[in-house]
Amino acid sequence: MALSARCFTARHYNLNKDDCQFRCLEHPDGMRLATREAQGFLTINGIQTMSEGCEALLPHLPEMERMGVDAVRVSPQWQHSAEVVGAFRRVIAGECAPEEALAELAQYATGPLVDGYWRGLAGMAALGEPVHESA
C-alpha cells in the first residue's frame, strides 16, 4: 500500500481534494484500475493506492510459524472482515487446515487472491500459480 497527499478518488471525479464531496464513500473497497491490456492492476481509495489483488497468505501460515512469525496483520475490508479474522484464528488454533479456510474465504475476497510477493514472484501472481522457469 502507498499513501499520497493527492486524493485519487477526487481526481477521478475532477474534484479538488478539499471539496471532494466524500466520493470515496461510493467505493467502500476502492476503485479498480486496469492496465491498457485490461488486466486488473491497482485499487485506489482516497489517498491510498493498493494492489488490485487480495494478498492471501493463509496457506502460508504453517511456514510463517516455522520461521518464528508470531503475529499477522489482516487488512480490513468493507464487509466480512470478521469472517476473515475468524478463519485465521481457526487455522492458527489448529481447528481447520489453511486450504479449507481459504476455500471458505475466497467468496469474500475483494479482488483476485494473490501470493506472488511471498513466493518471490510478481505481486499479482495468482495464489499458488506455478513458477515458470525461464530458459
Rosetta constraint file for C-alpha pairs under 8 A:
AtomPair CA 1 CA 48 HARMONIC 6.69 0.50
AtomPair CA 1 CA 49 HARMONIC 5.64 0.50
AtomPair CA 1 CA 50 HARMONIC 4.56 0.50
AtomPair CA 1 CA 51 HARMONIC 7.03 0.50
AtomPair CA 2 CA 48 HARMONIC 5.72 0.50
AtomPair CA 2 CA 49 HARMONIC 5.15 0.50
AtomPair CA 2 CA 50 HARMONIC 6.57 0.50
AtomPair CA 3 CA 47 HARMONIC 5.48 0.50
AtomPair CA 3 CA 48 HARMONIC 4.73 0.50
AtomPair CA 3 CA 49 HARMONIC 6.37 0.50
AtomPair CA 4 CA 47 HARMONIC 5.11 0.50
AtomPair CA 4 CA 48 HARMONIC 6.58 0.50
AtomPair CA 4 CA 49 HARMONIC 7.99 0.50
AtomPair CA 5 CA 47 HARMONIC 6.47 0.50
AtomPair CA 6 CA 11 HARMONIC 7.96 0.50
AtomPair CA 6 CA 17 HARMONIC 6.95 0.50
AtomPair CA 6 CA 47 HARMONIC 5.92 0.50
AtomPair CA 7 CA 11 HARMONIC 6.33 0.50
AtomPair CA 7 CA 17 HARMONIC 5.83 0.50
AtomPair CA 7 CA 46 HARMONIC 4.78 0.50
AtomPair CA 7 CA 47 HARMONIC 4.48 0.50
AtomPair CA 7 CA 48 HARMONIC 7.91 0.50
AtomPair CA 8 CA 12 HARMONIC 6.05 0.50
AtomPair CA 8 CA 44 HARMONIC 6.58 0.50
AtomPair CA 8 CA 45 HARMONIC 7.06 0.50
AtomPair CA 8 CA 46 HARMONIC 5.49 0.50
AtomPair CA 8 CA 47 HARMONIC 6.00 0.50
AtomPair CA 8 CA 48 HARMONIC 7.92 0.50
AtomPair CA 9 CA 13 HARMONIC 6.58 0.50
AtomPair CA 9 CA 23 HARMONIC 6.79 0.50
AtomPair CA 9 CA 24 HARMONIC 6.03 0.50
AtomPair CA 9 CA 31 HARMONIC 7.82 0.50
AtomPair CA 9 CA 44 HARMONIC 6.92 0.50
AtomPair CA 9 CA 45 HARMONIC 6.25 0.50
AtomPair CA 9 CA 46 HARMONIC 5.02 0.50
AtomPair CA 9 CA 47 HARMONIC 7.67 0.50
AtomPair CA 10 CA 14 HARMONIC 6.15 0.50
AtomPair CA 10 CA 15 HARMONIC 4.90 0.50
AtomPair CA 10 CA 16 HARMONIC 6.28 0.50
AtomPair CA 10 CA 17 HARMONIC 5.84 0.50
AtomPair CA 10 CA 20 HARMONIC 5.15 0.50
AtomPair CA 10 CA 22 HARMONIC 8.00 0.50
AtomPair CA 10 CA 23 HARMONIC 6.80 0.50
AtomPair CA 10 CA 24 HARMONIC 7.76 0.50
AtomPair CA 10 CA 46 HARMONIC 7.17 0.50
AtomPair CA 11 CA 15 HARMONIC 5.66 0.50
AtomPair CA 11 CA 16 HARMONIC 6.97 0.50
AtomPair CA 11 CA 17 HARMONIC 7.51 0.50
AtomPair CA 15 CA 19 HARMONIC 6.41 0.50
AtomPair CA 15 CA 20 HARMONIC 5.45 0.50
AtomPair CA 16 CA 20 HARMONIC 5.74 0.50
AtomPair CA 23 CA 27 HARMONIC 7.51 0.50
AtomPair CA 24 CA 28 HARMONIC 6.67 0.50
AtomPair CA 24 CA 30 HARMONIC 7.19 0.50
AtomPair CA 24 CA 45 HARMONIC 6.34 0.50
AtomPair CA 24 CA 46 HARMONIC 5.95 0.50
AtomPair CA 27 CA 31 HARMONIC 6.15 0.50
AtomPair CA 27 CA 45 HARMONIC 7.52 0.50
AtomPair CA 28 CA 45 HARMONIC 7.86 0.50
AtomPair CA 28 CA 78 HARMONIC 5.82 0.50
AtomPair CA 29 CA 45 HARMONIC 7.21 0.50
AtomPair CA 29 CA 77 HARMONIC 6.40 0.50
AtomPair CA 29 CA 78 HARMONIC 5.84 0.50
AtomPair CA 29 CA 110 HARMONIC 7.07 0.50
AtomPair CA 30 CA 43 HARMONIC 5.70 0.50
AtomPair CA 30 CA 44 HARMONIC 5.28 0.50
AtomPair CA 30 CA 45 HARMONIC 4.38 0.50
AtomPair CA 30 CA 46 HARMONIC 7.85 0.50
AtomPair CA 31 CA 43 HARMONIC 5.29 0.50
AtomPair CA 31 CA 44 HARMONIC 5.23 0.50
AtomPair CA 31 CA 45 HARMONIC 6.35 0.50
AtomPair CA 32 CA 40 HARMONIC 7.09 0.50
AtomPair CA 32 CA 41 HARMONIC 7.55 0.50
AtomPair CA 32 CA 42 HARMONIC 6.01 0.50
AtomPair CA 32 CA 43 HARMONIC 4.51 0.50
AtomPair CA 32 CA 44 HARMONIC 6.61 0.50
AtomPair CA 32 CA 52 HARMONIC 6.55 0.50
AtomPair CA 33 CA 40 HARMONIC 6.18 0.50
AtomPair CA 33 CA 41 HARMONIC 5.81 0.50
AtomPair CA 33 CA 42 HARMONIC 5.07 0.50
AtomPair CA 33 CA 43 HARMONIC 5.78 0.50
AtomPair CA 33 CA 44 HARMONIC 7.40 0.50
AtomPair CA 33 CA 52 HARMONIC 7.52 0.50
AtomPair CA 34 CA 38 HARMONIC 5.17 0.50
AtomPair CA 34 CA 39 HARMONIC 5.18 0.50
AtomPair CA 34 CA 40 HARMONIC 4.36 0.50
AtomPair CA 34 CA 41 HARMONIC 5.06 0.50
AtomPair CA 34 CA 42 HARMONIC 6.79 0.50
AtomPair CA 35 CA 39 HARMONIC 5.28 0.50
AtomPair CA 35 CA 40 HARMONIC 6.49 0.50
AtomPair CA 35 CA 41 HARMONIC 6.25 0.50
AtomPair CA 40 CA 52 HARMONIC 6.16 0.50
AtomPair CA 40 CA 53 HARMONIC 7.99 0.50
AtomPair CA 41 CA 51 HARMONIC 6.41 0.50
AtomPair CA 41 CA 52 HARMONIC 5.12 0.50
AtomPair CA 41 CA 53 HARMONIC 7.56 0.50
AtomPair CA 41 CA 124 HARMONIC 7.64 0.50
AtomPair CA 42 CA 49 HARMONIC 6.81 0.50
AtomPair CA 42 CA 50 HARMONIC 5.68 0.50
AtomPair CA 42 CA 51 HARMONIC 4.57 0.50
AtomPair CA 42 CA 52 HARMONIC 4.20 0.50
AtomPair CA 42 CA 53 HARMONIC 7.69 0.50
AtomPair CA 43 CA 49 HARMONIC 5.91 0.50
AtomPair CA 43 CA 50 HARMONIC 5.10 0.50
AtomPair CA 43 CA 51 HARMONIC 5.79 0.50
AtomPair CA 43 CA 52 HARMONIC 4.91 0.50
AtomPair CA 44 CA 48 HARMONIC 5.77 0.50
AtomPair CA 44 CA 49 HARMONIC 4.66 0.50
AtomPair CA 44 CA 50 HARMONIC 6.25 0.50
AtomPair CA 45 CA 49 HARMONIC 6.52 0.50
AtomPair CA 51 CA 124 HARMONIC 7.71 0.50
AtomPair CA 52 CA 111 HARMONIC 5.97 0.50
AtomPair CA 52 CA 112 HARMONIC 7.38 0.50
AtomPair CA 52 CA 124 HARMONIC 7.92 0.50
AtomPair CA 53 CA 110 HARMONIC 7.72 0.50
AtomPair CA 53 CA 111 HARMONIC 4.88 0.50
AtomPair CA 53 CA 112 HARMONIC 4.79 0.50
AtomPair CA 53 CA 113 HARMONIC 5.76 0.50
AtomPair CA 53 CA 114 HARMONIC 5.72 0.50
AtomPair CA 53 CA 124 HARMONIC 6.24 0.50
AtomPair CA 54 CA 109 HARMONIC 6.47 0.50
AtomPair CA 54 CA 110 HARMONIC 6.51 0.50
AtomPair CA 54 CA 111 HARMONIC 5.32 0.50
AtomPair CA 54 CA 112 HARMONIC 5.75 0.50
AtomPair CA 54 CA 113 HARMONIC 4.87 0.50
AtomPair CA 54 CA 114 HARMONIC 5.82 0.50
AtomPair CA 55 CA 113 HARMONIC 6.00 0.50
AtomPair CA 55 CA 114 HARMONIC 4.98 0.50
AtomPair CA 55 CA 115 HARMONIC 5.61 0.50
AtomPair CA 56 CA 113 HARMONIC 5.69 0.50
AtomPair CA 56 CA 114 HARMONIC 5.70 0.50
AtomPair CA 56 CA 115 HARMONIC 5.73 0.50
AtomPair CA 56 CA 127 HARMONIC 7.04 0.50
AtomPair CA 57 CA 61 HARMONIC 6.69 0.50
AtomPair CA 57 CA 115 HARMONIC 6.35 0.50
AtomPair CA 57 CA 118 HARMONIC 7.77 0.50
AtomPair CA 58 CA 88 HARMONIC 6.93 0.50
AtomPair CA 58 CA 98 HARMONIC 5.81 0.50
AtomPair CA 58 CA 99 HARMONIC 7.78 0.50
AtomPair CA 58 CA 101 HARMONIC 7.90 0.50
AtomPair CA 58 CA 102 HARMONIC 6.61 0.50
AtomPair CA 59 CA 98 HARMONIC 4.89 0.50
AtomPair CA 59 CA 99 HARMONIC 5.98 0.50
AtomPair CA 59 CA 102 HARMONIC 7.26 0.50
AtomPair CA 60 CA 64 HARMONIC 6.17 0.50
AtomPair CA 60 CA 98 HARMONIC 7.86 0.50
AtomPair CA 61 CA 65 HARMONIC 6.08 0.50
AtomPair CA 61 CA 91 HARMONIC 7.99 0.50
AtomPair CA 61 CA 92 HARMONIC 7.59 0.50
AtomPair CA 61 CA 98 HARMONIC 7.47 0.50
AtomPair CA 62 CA 66 HARMONIC 6.36 0.50
AtomPair CA 63 CA 67 HARMONIC 6.32 0.50
AtomPair CA 64 CA 68 HARMONIC 6.52 0.50
AtomPair CA 64 CA 69 HARMONIC 5.35 0.50
AtomPair CA 65 CA 69 HARMONIC 5.14 0.50
AtomPair CA 65 CA 70 HARMONIC 6.61 0.50
AtomPair CA 74 CA 84 HARMONIC 7.83 0.50
AtomPair CA 74 CA 85 HARMONIC 7.01 0.50
AtomPair CA 76 CA 81 HARMONIC 5.54 0.50
AtomPair CA 77 CA 81 HARMONIC 5.85 0.50
AtomPair CA 77 CA 110 HARMONIC 7.74 0.50
AtomPair CA 79 CA 108 HARMONIC 7.89 0.50
AtomPair CA 80 CA 84 HARMONIC 6.49 0.50
AtomPair CA 80 CA 108 HARMONIC 6.48 0.50
AtomPair CA 81 CA 85 HARMONIC 6.20 0.50
AtomPair CA 82 CA 86 HARMONIC 6.03 0.50
AtomPair CA 83 CA 87 HARMONIC 6.15 0.50
AtomPair CA 83 CA 105 HARMONIC 7.56 0.50
AtomPair CA 84 CA 88 HARMONIC 6.43 0.50
AtomPair CA 84 CA 105 HARMONIC 6.56 0.50
AtomPair CA 85 CA 89 HARMONIC 6.20 0.50
AtomPair CA 86 CA 90 HARMONIC 6.19 0.50
AtomPair CA 87 CA 91 HARMONIC 6.28 0.50
AtomPair CA 87 CA 101 HARMONIC 5.62 0.50
AtomPair CA 87 CA 102 HARMONIC 7.84 0.50
AtomPair CA 87 CA 105 HARMONIC 7.61 0.50
AtomPair CA 88 CA 92 HARMONIC 6.07 0.50
AtomPair CA 88 CA 101 HARMONIC 7.74 0.50
AtomPair CA 89 CA 93 HARMONIC 6.02 0.50
AtomPair CA 90 CA 94 HARMONIC 6.16 0.50
AtomPair CA 90 CA 95 HARMONIC 5.02 0.50
AtomPair CA 90 CA 96 HARMONIC 5.99 0.50
AtomPair CA 90 CA 101 HARMONIC 8.00 0.50
AtomPair CA 91 CA 95 HARMONIC 5.83 0.50
AtomPair CA 91 CA 96 HARMONIC 5.29 0.50
AtomPair CA 91 CA 97 HARMONIC 5.98 0.50
AtomPair CA 91 CA 98 HARMONIC 5.78 0.50
AtomPair CA 91 CA 101 HARMONIC 7.20 0.50
AtomPair CA 96 CA 100 HARMONIC 6.55 0.50
AtomPair CA 96 CA 101 HARMONIC 6.79 0.50
AtomPair CA 97 CA 101 HARMONIC 6.48 0.50
AtomPair CA 98 CA 102 HARMONIC 6.03 0.50
AtomPair CA 99 CA 103 HARMONIC 6.14 0.50
AtomPair CA 100 CA 104 HARMONIC 6.54 0.50
AtomPair CA 101 CA 105 HARMONIC 6.24 0.50
AtomPair CA 102 CA 106 HARMONIC 5.97 0.50
AtomPair CA 103 CA 107 HARMONIC 7.79 0.50
AtomPair CA 105 CA 109 HARMONIC 6.82 0.50
AtomPair CA 106 CA 113 HARMONIC 7.51 0.50
AtomPair CA 109 CA 113 HARMONIC 7.09 0.50
AtomPair CA 112 CA 126 HARMONIC 7.14 0.50
AtomPair CA 113 CA 126 HARMONIC 5.97 0.50
AtomPair CA 113 CA 127 HARMONIC 5.53 0.50
AtomPair CA 114 CA 123 HARMONIC 6.98 0.50
AtomPair CA 114 CA 124 HARMONIC 5.80 0.50
AtomPair CA 114 CA 125 HARMONIC 5.58 0.50
AtomPair CA 114 CA 126 HARMONIC 4.34 0.50
AtomPair CA 114 CA 127 HARMONIC 4.40 0.50
AtomPair CA 114 CA 128 HARMONIC 7.91 0.50
AtomPair CA 115 CA 119 HARMONIC 6.61 0.50
AtomPair CA 115 CA 123 HARMONIC 6.61 0.50
AtomPair CA 115 CA 124 HARMONIC 7.37 0.50
AtomPair CA 115 CA 125 HARMONIC 6.32 0.50
AtomPair CA 115 CA 126 HARMONIC 6.33 0.50
AtomPair CA 115 CA 127 HARMONIC 5.02 0.50
AtomPair CA 115 CA 128 HARMONIC 7.16 0.50
AtomPair CA 116 CA 120 HARMONIC 6.12 0.50
AtomPair CA 116 CA 121 HARMONIC 4.57 0.50
AtomPair CA 116 CA 122 HARMONIC 5.23 0.50
AtomPair CA 116 CA 123 HARMONIC 4.34 0.50
AtomPair CA 116 CA 124 HARMONIC 5.93 0.50
AtomPair CA 116 CA 125 HARMONIC 4.54 0.50
AtomPair CA 116 CA 126 HARMONIC 6.71 0.50
AtomPair CA 116 CA 127 HARMONIC 7.09 0.50
AtomPair CA 117 CA 121 HARMONIC 5.41 0.50
AtomPair CA 117 CA 122 HARMONIC 6.03 0.50
AtomPair CA 117 CA 123 HARMONIC 4.59 0.50
AtomPair CA 117 CA 124 HARMONIC 7.93 0.50
AtomPair CA 117 CA 125 HARMONIC 7.95 0.50
AtomPair CA 121 CA 125 HARMONIC 6.58 0.50
AtomPair CA 121 CA 131 HARMONIC 7.82 0.50
AtomPair CA 125 CA 129 HARMONIC 6.31 0.50
